[in-house]
Amino acid sequence: MKRKSFPDIIKNFAPSWFSVTMGTGITGILIYTTPYQFHGCHTLGKIFFALNCILFISFFVISVIRYTVFPYTINLLLCHPGQSMFIGTMPMGLATIVNSVVFMFPKEQYHWAPNLAFVLYFIDVAFMLFSVLVVPFFKLAIQKHSMETMYTTWLLPIVPAVVTAATGSVVASVLEYERAKLVLILSYLIWGLGFPLSMCIIAFYYSKTVIYKLPPPELLISVFLPLGPLGQGSFGILNMGITSTKLFNATGKEFVPVDMISKVAEAGGTLMGLVIWGFGIFWLSMAVACVIYGLAHNEVKFNIGWWGLTFPLGVFISSTNTLATLLQNRGFKIFGAVLTISLTILWFYCMFFTLRGIYTTKMFVAPCLTPQSFPTDNNVDQEPQPEPKPGTDEMEVLERELESAE
């Protein structure tokens, strides 16, 4: 296969590449904050953080160049029913950097860290609002979708709200009272913006999968995506309750004009976090089983979508570790450690094949730039050509061939 030129690489640089920063960022955070500390874990975590910053800045600059030099790709991206979903990966990638600043640079030693985290948080909120509000509008008004072609990628524009809310709870824990109160209230609102809708999409996807079976091999890994809003939703509501209590105890002031609100937030958050975590266990079990089944029955090649496995698993581990600390439960602690090791191995696996794909330039493919994606005289609202159903029965194919032969 002929290697792509540099302009072609820029033009085909899809937003799904930000999923690499999501996986790298969460892996570094988990190594740095693992309950079982080992010699060098903080150093290794900061190496991942530095790599994540380099990747995010590089991807952001390349994206700016892409939409500046090839401005028509913006409309094609937003109108594409598949690629537009990955716009949400950018705010989620930035969220891992914000969290890393708070965790890896304690405010007692690095006085600039809280201010940097505060500024980056609101930049992330702006990116998140574009993803959560603009992309669903295009989905509702312009794009063409069907239940048959619905996949868990529908979650990607919505999950940034859940991730940003959880990030806000982390940032608020290192801010002074007034700014912490602002960020925490905003985080609860943002959590409500994203989590309920994520649950609707998960329920819809479960029904669709039961009816139409598993997604095709190239999208098989996407069955792990619902673990993202479940893991981060659990972590977010847990940590917002914890931060509320810390904020109240540190200032001696009432957080809002309701008695005991901080204790209610922590107790209610703990119970809700446990329930959501339990749902996550079900989905983790089903996803693992489905992927093993799919790998055994299909040839599945590595693609950029495999990075979509790292972040959902990572945020679920964050929730597990938080429950281990909050409930002082060794079972959660051990389970989180086992998953962290698995995630680290998975990260190295994905990075190896990604670097190989970068070298060959095979991974620089933007589906929204395929010929059928370009606008025609009938505008973008034209009906798309019907696609073959995944898993079509062989007898039906044979019957159609016989009919055409007659």
Secondary structure, 3 states (H helix, E strand, C coil): CCCCCHHHHHHCCCHHHHHHHHHHHHHHHHHHHCCCCCCCHHHHHHHHHHHHHHHHHHHHHHHHHHHHHCCHHHHHHHHCCCHHHHHHHHHHHHHHHHHHHHHHCCCCCCCCHHHHHHHHHHHHHHHHHHHHHHHHHHHHHCCCCCHHHCCHHHHCCCHHHHHHHHHHHHHHCCCCHHHHHHHHHHHHHHHHHHHHHHHHHHHHHHHHHHHHCCCCHHHHHHHHCCHHHHHHHHHHHHHHHHHHHHHHHHHCCCCCCCCCHHHHHHHHHHHHHHHHHHHHHHHHHHHHHHHHHHHHHCCCCCCHHHHHHHHHHHHHHHHHHHHHHHHCCHHHHHHHHHHHHHHHHHHHHHHHHHHHHHHHCCCCCCHHHCHHHCCCCCCCCCCCCCCCCCCCCHHHHHHHHHHHHC
